[in-house]
Amino acid sequence: MPQADFTAVKPYNQHEEKTAQLSRMFNTISGQYDKFNDIMTWGLARAWRKSALTSLRKYNPKDILDIAAGTADMCIKSFQYLQPEHVVGVDISAQMLEVGKVKVANVGLSEKIQLQVEDCSTLSFADESFDAATIAFGIRNFEKLNESLQQIHRVLRPQGHLLILEMNEPQKGLLFKGYQLYTKVFVRMTAKYLSTDKVAYDYLTASMHAFPSGDKLIGILCQNGFKLSKYRKFAFGVCSMYLVEKEN
């Protein structure tokens, strides 16, 4: 099946900007997002986050920017595995961040984790502000991918690293057919009990199909000033990790 243009995959309609729709969508499902993320990732998201974050350990980042921070899982796990001095989490959904603030407070990290509403394509931070940036299960939601990557490149310090963790749709074979069945039947049935916004969950699965992965995404990253340090697949390619370094 040919890959669709990921910028054209929107939750609700084609005439409104994707970012505005996504902000509204994630605000709507914020209370149930963590549960749904566990379902979408077969409960493996925690292990994938740990493996991804530990790949940054040798670079000892002290200031980290977490993009598409959502409910702050990646921000919190950064302190568990990397012990940075400060983490800033940004997201387009204010309600997702409100859920995150409660979780951050519950683990006593409110003084070290700052959460704020920002669009990655127009980051407000000064040049060379961060040692590393992370994006877990969010890059496929970027409306302006190249602009966002250029902004990340700008705010990273020299030789800073960008870590991306993202779900993929398996490309072929029995795993592809099994994953299609899983998303179309089990995920959709579960979504009925988690939220009244059924369109939101259809979008999340459709965006996985459309977004470039593997060599295609690596090529886009390289075009925007990064070089590949590490690429790894999890669960037979259902999830991928990309670790890239800023080139000056």
Summary of the structure (lengths in Angstrom):
residues: 248
radius of gyration: 17.0
end to end distance: 37.8
largest distance: 48.4
contacts: 830
relative contact order: 0.17
helix: 50%
strand: 21%
